[in-house]
Amino acid sequence: MKKRIRTWIKNRTINLYHLMVKFLPVEKKVILFESNLGRNYTGNPRAIYEEMIRHGLDKDYQCIWFFENPGTKIPGAGKVVKRARLQYLYYMAVGQIWVFDCRQPEFLIKRKETAYIQTWHGTPLKKLALDMEQIDSVVSSSVEDYHNAFRKNTASWDYLLSQNHFSTETFKRCFDFEGKPVLEIGYPRNDVLFRKNKPEAIKKIKKRYGIPLDKKVILYAPTWRDNEFYEQGRYKFVSPLDFDLAKKELSGEYVFLVKYHYLVADQIDWSDYEGFVYSFDEKADISELYLTADLLITDYSSVMFDYSILKRPMLFFAYDLENYKDNLRGFYFDFLEEAPGPISKDTRTLIADIKNYRQEEWTAKYEAFSEKYNHADDGRASEKVMNLISNLVEEGAKSSK
């Protein structure tokens, strides 16, 4: 009975939204922001919004942020609205510009007077969207249904950000995004890696997060696994990394920052590793954690493409490489050939790789990796998107006269 009531309310609310779309005018200068489906204040949308704050545009425009938690605090004059409620639907109906980094619910309607800037959230190693040949049942009933839903969603995008030429060509194909502007300007979220890569700025970040100043920092940021989940959109933190052994071998010199992917829903008790492991959930902005880290451990996550801007050591804990590549996702390029750091499949080998790492042994691969994937990042991507927003607002004002 309760489920039927919830369904009835949902359907009536969506019908009301469709009426708002039909009868309410688009409001000029209303800019909508959302990151990771409202789960946090991070990523490309955050960087773009904060660039607008630096130029005072948060006061000139009405900037609306959508969050699952309406108590989320943001800087500037922006307004926080709870996601998936009536006020959220009102703003989705009347907003002039959308700035989002993930796909949106299928029932939403992007009006012709509205401009949708899809920032996306990473350069892909693992296959995406229309390139995926297998889909877990928790995501979709079939590959065909998944592809059709993706096509419908990407058809609403007007602009798409890209970090590099490789992504541009991949996105055009896997998102069916031919004939629309792909802005190959780097990622706004990486601007901070140029602006704050300084000892004093890094020290401030460490103090704010409670990260020791007298130890080297290892950032461990693995991706999620499609087949390890609680329900759609809520995945498990899965890693066979032996933290007992890591603590024994590395705690004299290092601390571990464990950063969960935003889709990971686990609450893990790290109390046995107090003073060695510092965990960060989806609310922490990983760009700041990059700056604190002396080296990165990841697997197949797009964090590798962002962190490589800093030219610091990267190691790859790929314990399930064959299964992930052959059965879960598949890769866009030869990971073994291009990875700019050692690849290990067990904790002992990983620890040995950390202790024996020599930057000069990876210089050639690292330079090739950076040239291919970081060529567009220049610390000014946020400014470029801000200027696009200003132009779109101005064009909208002219067209309404």
N, C-alpha and C positions, 0 to 999 in steps of 0.2 A: 504493500500500500504506500509506504513512504517513498519507494522508488518511483511509483507512478505519479505521486504528487510532485516530486522533484522534476521529473520529465515534463509534466504539464507546465510547471513554472518556467522551466528552461525554454520550452517552445513558445510560450506567451512572451517571454522577455525578448527572444530573438525576433518575433513578429513585431514587437514594439520598436526594436532597433531598425528593422526594415522600413517601418513607417517614418522614423527619424531621417533615414537616408533619403527617402522619397520627398519629404516635405521641408526639411530644414536646410538652409543654405550652408555651403562651406564657409567657415570663418577664416578670413585672412589672418596671417601671423600666428595661427595656432599650430605649434610644432609638437608632435608626439614622439616620445622616446620610450624604448623598452630594451632591456638586455636579458638574454637567457630566459625568455618567457616570463619575465617579471620576478625572477628568483633573486636577483642581486643588482647592485649599482656598480657595473664594471664594463670593461670592454670598449669596443668602438663607439657605441652611443654615448657612454660616459665621457670619453675623450672629446668627442664633438661638442657635447653640451658644455663642458668646462672651458673649451676654447671660446664658445659663445659668451660665457661668463666673463672671460678675460677682456672681451671687447664690448661688454655691456649689453649684448643682445638679449640676454635673459630678461632684461627689463623692457626692452623694446618689443619683444615677442611674448606670447603666452606659451611657456614651455611646460608641457604636461608629461610626467613620468608615471608609468604603470608598474605596480609591484604587487606581488602576492601578499606581502606584509605592508599594510598602509602606514605603519609606523616607521618605515625606512626613512632615514635622514639624508638629505642631499644639500649641497651648497647652492648659493644663488637664489634667484627669485622663482625658481620652478615650483610647480605644484605637484604633490604626490597624490595619486588616485589608485584605489584598490582595483586590481585586475579582475576582469570578468564580472563586474557589477554594473548597475544601470548607468552610473556616471561614466564609467569606462566606455560603455557602448555609445553614450552621447558624444563623447570626444572622438571616438572612432568614426562616428557619423559625420562630424563637422570639421575635423582637423584638416588643415591645408597640406601639411607635410608629415609623413611618417618616417621615423628613423629607427629601424629595427635590425637585429642581428640574427633572427631566427624566423622560420616560417610561422605564419599566423593561422588561427582557426579558420576552417573552410567557410563558415557562414558569413564571414566579414566581406564587405563590399568596398572595393577601392574605387572611389568616384573619379570621373574624368578630370575634375578640377583639383584633385589631390595628387601630390607627387610622393611616390614611395621610394625612399632611398634604402636599399637593402645592403647593410654593411658586411653581412656574413661574419664568420667567426674563425677563419683559419685557412691557411694553405693546405690542400689535401694531399696526404700520402695514401690514405685508405679511400677506396672507391665510394662515390656519393651518388645519391638520387637515381637518375636514369641509367647510370652505369652499374648499379647494383643488380646482380643477377639472382640473389637470394635474400629473402626477407623473413625475419622471425615472426611467428604468428602473433606475438604480442603487439607488433607494430602494425601489421596489416594482414588481411586474409589471403592476399596473393601479391606477387610481384607486380602484376598488371594493375591492380587497384592502387598500389603504392605509387607506381609511376604516374598514373592518371591524376592522383591527388597532388603529386609534386608539380606536374605540368600546370594544373589549375592554379596552384599557389604562385609559382614563378611568373605566370602570365600577368600578375598584378604588379610585379616589380617594374619600376621605371628606370632606376639606376642601380648598379651593382658594383661594389668596391672589390678591388683585386690587389693582392700584395705583390704580384709579379706576373711576368708574361706566361709562365707555365700555368698559373691559376686562371688567367684570362681565357686561355684556350680550353682548359678543362671545364671551367664554368659554363662557357658558351654551349658546350656539348651536353654536359650532364644535367644542366638546368634548362636546356632548350631555350637559351637566352640569346639567340641570334637576332641581329637587327636592332638591338637596344644598347644604350651606352654602358660599357664596362669601364669604370674609372680605375685605371692601373696606376694608382698613386701611393701604394703602400697602405698600411693599416694605422688609423688614428691612435689606437691603443698603444702603438709602439713609439709614438712621439716622445713619451716620457723616458724611453731608453736613451734618447739623445739629450734630453733636457736635464735629467737628474742623474746621469752617470758620473757623479762626482762624489768624492769621499764624504763631505759634510752632509750632502743630501741622503746618501746611503745610510750614514750613521743615524740620521733622524728617523728613517724608515724602520731600522732595526730597533731603535728604542721604542717606537710606537707599537711595534708588534711583540716586544719582549724577547727579541732574538739576541743571544749573547754577543758581546762585542769582541770577546777574547778567543773565539773559535771560528774556524772556517765553516762555511755554510754549504750544505748539499741540499738542493731542491729536488725532491722526488715527485714528479707529476705525470703519472700514467694516464692513459685514456680509459674509457669504459669498454666493457665487452658486451656485444649485442645479445649474447646468450646467457648473461648473468644478471637477472633482474627480479624485482618484486612485482612490478606492473609496468605498463607503458610509461616511459618517461622517468622511472625511478629504478636506477641500477645499483648493483652491489659494488663495493670496493673489493676488488679481487687482485691479490698479489701474493705469490709464494715467497716474497723477499723475507729472509730470516732476520728480523730486527734484533733478536737476541745476539746473534753472531755479529751483526753490524755494530751493535752497541759495544760488544766486547773488543772488536778490532779497531773501531774508528772513533770512539767517544773521547779519547784523549786529545784528538785534534779537530774533530768535526762535530757539528750538530746536524740533524736531519729536519728539513721542512717537508712535511707530507701535504701535498695540495690535491684535494679531491676534484674530479671533474664536476661541472655543474649539474650533470644528470645523476650523480651518485647520491643516494639517499641514506647511506649508512651512518650510524653514530657509533664510533669505535672508541673503546676505552684504551687510552695510551698511557695510563697512570704508571705502568711498569717501566716506562721509558722516560719518566720525568727528567728533564734537563738534557735529554738527548733528542727526543722526537717532539716537534712542535707541529700540530696539525692545523690545517686551514680548510674550512668548508667552502661551498660555492659562493659565499658572500665576500670572501677576500679577493681583491683584484690581483691577479697573478703577475701583472706587469711590474708591480712594486716588489713582489717576491723575487722576480728575475734579478732585479738590481742588487738584492742582498746576497744572492747566491754566487759562490765561487765556482761551482760546477752544477750541471744539471744532469739528473738521471730521468730518462723518459723511455717510452717504447715506440708507439706509432702515432703519438699525439702531435698535433700541429704546433705545440709549444716549441718544438725543435726549430721551426722556421723563425719564430720571434726571438727566441733566446740567442740564436746565432748572430744577431745584430751586435751583441756585446763581445763577440769573438772569444768567449770563455769556454772552457772544456765542456763537452757533452759526451755522456755515456749512455748506452742503450741496453736496458734490461728486457730482453725479448725472449722470455721463457717459453712463450707459446707461438713462436714465429711461424712455423709451418702451418699450424692449425688456423691461426688468424689469417694468414695470407691465402690459404687454399680453401678454407671452409667458412670463415666468418665474413670477411670483407673483400680481400684482394687489394693489391697495391697498384698505384699508377706508375711507379718507377722501381728500378732495382734497388731495394732498400740496402741490401748487403753491399752493393757496389758504391752507393752514394753516401751512406751514413758517414759523417765526419768525426767519428769517434768509435771506440771499441764496443762490440756487441757481445753480451754475455747472456747465458741461459740459466745460471744458478748463482746463488748468493756468494759463494766462495770465489768464483771467477770474477764477479762484479767487484768484490772488495780488492782482489788482486789488481784489477784494472784501475781502480781508484788510486791505490798505493803506487802503482808503477806508471801512471800516466805521464807522458812526455809530449808537450804541445807541439814540439818540432816534428814529431812523427806523423802528425795529422795536418800539418800546414797546407799541403797541396790539396787534400780533399776538402778541407775547411774553406779555402779560398774559392774552389770551384762551386761548393755548396752556396756560399754567400753570393757569389756572382749570379747564380741562377735564381736564387729565391729572395734575396734582399736588395736587388738593384733599384727598386722603386721606393723603398723606405728612406726618407730623408729628414724626418722630424717635423714635417709640415703638412702631413695628411689631414689633420684636424682642421687646419686653416683652410685647406682647399675645399673640404666639404662644407665648412661654415660659409664660405663665399658662394658655393652652389646654392645653399639654403637662402641666402640673402637675395640672390638673383631670382630664384623661384618665387620668393615672397613678392619681390618687386614686379615680376611679370604677372603674377596673380592679381596684384593691385591694379595694374594697367588694364588687364582684360575685363575687370569688373566695372570699369568706368563707362 
